[in-house]
């Protein structure tokens, strides 16, 4: 579904990505881990087109993700932002149905939003609440509902459990895994939480010193020497 070849990105004299090679198969759930500041978010921004790489290729379904292909790609992805990133001035249902409202009536978008909220365990009474009225866990669920509102082919998760207590984090991990399996979507998760990696991921990639130091199945990571410092520990 996504392949990255020789991706390089620098900011001034600081090289953040230095020849990243990465692949994500269709329907695969990939977790990208690494120390704070190693370029995980920059990698995600390059895939989304928020940052322009200095060198390298980003391929989507085998084709370069250039200016011609990017609009179709952007129509097919969803994203759960770190901290949920809900629009403070919009009620929850309008947040969830934000993209939908561009092409359908408000009534239809609201109906779909309520369905997606139910999928993440939030009742219809949540629809008319404002983001400020939600707890951290509820906001994360609302953000997840927005990510899946348009039935995307690819879903990106940016630190999905940051700021949540262990119980709520496990619930969010369970929801993400269930949604990925149900929809067959390809998932890319940036996380420092190894519990999330084990719960969400099919595969894991370690970003270190600007490149991918190891990529393989989650089931194999306990025996991977490059991951020794990360297993069972906070990577920040």
N, C-alpha and C positions, 0 to 999 in steps of 0.2 A: 504493500500500500504506500509506504514512504521509504525512500532510500536517500541517504545523504552521503556524498562523496567528496572528500578533500575540503571540507568547509573550513574557511579561515575568516576570522573577524578580529580586528584590532581597533582600539580607541586610543589614538595618538601613538605613543611609544609602547603602550600596554597591549600585548597580544592575549586575547581571551580564548579564542578558539583557534587551534593550530593543526588543522588537518583532521577534522572529525569525520569518521566513517561510521555510519549507523544505518540499520535497516529495521523496519517494522512490517511484519506480514499482515495480510488482511485478516481481520478478526482477532489479532494478537493484542495482548495487553502488556506494554513495555513500561517499565519503571526506570527512570534515569536518576541516578544518585551521584553524589560528589560533595566534597567539602564546600562550605559557604564561599562564594566568590569564584568558583571554578568555571562559571559560564553556563550553568543549566538554564537560567532564565534567558540569557542571550541566545542560546540555541533555540529555545522555543520561539523567541521573537523573530529569529531568522526564518523559521519554518512558516510563521504566520505573515511574514512580510513587513513586520514592524521595524526590523533592522535589515539593511542590505548587506549581505556577506561580501567580503573583499575578494574571495575566491571560492571555487567549489560549485557543486551541483546539488540541488534539491529536486528529487524526482517524486512525482505523485502518480501512482498507477503506471509507472514505467516511463512517464513523460516529464520533461523539465517543467518545474513549477515556475513558469515565467509569467509575464504580464498578460499573456493570452489565456493561460490555464488558471491563473489565480482567482479570478472571479467565480469560476465554477467550484474551485476548491473551497473558497470562503462560504459559498452557499451550502456546503456539505459538512461543515464542522461545527462542533459545539465546544464550549469551554467553561470549566468551573475555575473561577479566579481565586487566588489566595485572598481570604477574608470575604469571599462571596462577591464583593464589589457590586452590590445592588444600588440602583439609582434611588437616592434618598427621597426624591420628590414624587416618586411613583408608587402606587400601591403594589402589593406583591404580585397580583395577577398580571399587571401591566409590565412588571419586570420579567416575569416568566414568559409572557407572550410578546415581548418587545419586537422580536424579529417577525413573528407571525402577523402583527398588526400592520406591517408594510404591504401585505398582499391580501388580507381578508378583513371581514367586518370585525368590529370590536367584540360583538356578541360571540362569534365563532371562536375568536382568539381566546376569549375568556373561558369558554367551555373547554378548550384544549388545555389551557393553563391549569384549570381546576383538576383535570384528569392527571396531568403530570405532577401536580402537588400531591395528589392522592398516592401516586406511585412512590413518592419519597416519604410518605407517612404524614403528610400535612393535610388537615381537614379543609373543607370548603370555607370555613369561617376565616381561614388564614388569608384568603384571596384579597380581601379588602383592608387588611392590616397594612400599616406602613412599616418599612424596614426597621425603623427605630423601635418598634414594638416587639421585634423578634429577639429571641435569645441567640447566642452565638451558634448553637446547634441548629436552630430553626432557620437562621439566615443561610447557613451552609447548605441545608436541604433545599431552600428556595433557589439558591444558586445552582444546585444540581438539577432541579426541575427546569430551570432556564436552559441549562446546557443540553438537555435532551428534548426540549420542546418541539424542535423541528425534525426529530428523528434523524440525527446526523450519522454520516458514515464514519467520521473520525471525531473522537472526543479528547480534549486535552484537559488534564487536571494539574493545577499548579498548587502544590503543597496542600492537598485537600483536607488534612487533619490538623493543620497549624492552628493553635489557639483553643483546641478542644481537649476536654479531659479524656482519659483513656476509654471510658465507657462510650461517650459520644463518638470518639474517634473510631472505635470498633464498629459502631453502627453505620457511620459514613462509609467505612471500608466495605462493609457488607452490602450496602446499597449500591456502591459503585460496581462491585464485582457482579452483583445480580443483574444490574442494568446492562453491563457489557456482555454478559452471557446471553441475556434475553434478546438483545438487539443485534448481536453479531457485529457491533461497531469495533473499529480499531481504536485502541486507547493508548495515549502516551501520558504518563504521570511523572511529574517532577516531585520528588519527595526526599526528606532526610529521615523519614520514619521507617525503620526496617520492618516494623509490624505491618505497615501499609504495603510494603513490597511483597511480603509473604501472603498477604490477604488479597491484594489486587492483581499482582503481576503473573504473567506467564514467563516473562523474561526480564532480565535486568541488565543495565549498562552502567558502568562506572566511568564517569567523566573526570579525568585527572590530568593536570598539566596541559590542558588544552586539547586533549584527544581522548578517545575511548580506550581505556586501559584494559577493559574486559567486557564482553557481552556474552550472555548465555542464559540458559534456563534457570528460573528461580530454584528449581529442584537441585541444580548443580552448584549453587553459589556457596554452600557451606564448605566445599572442597576447593574453592577458587582462592589461590594465594593472594591475588591483588585485593580481595575483599576482606581480608583478615581484620583490618582496622575498623571496618564498618559493621560487621555482624554483631547484632545485639547492642549497638551503641548509637547514640545521637551523632550524626555526621556534621552538625554545625559547629 
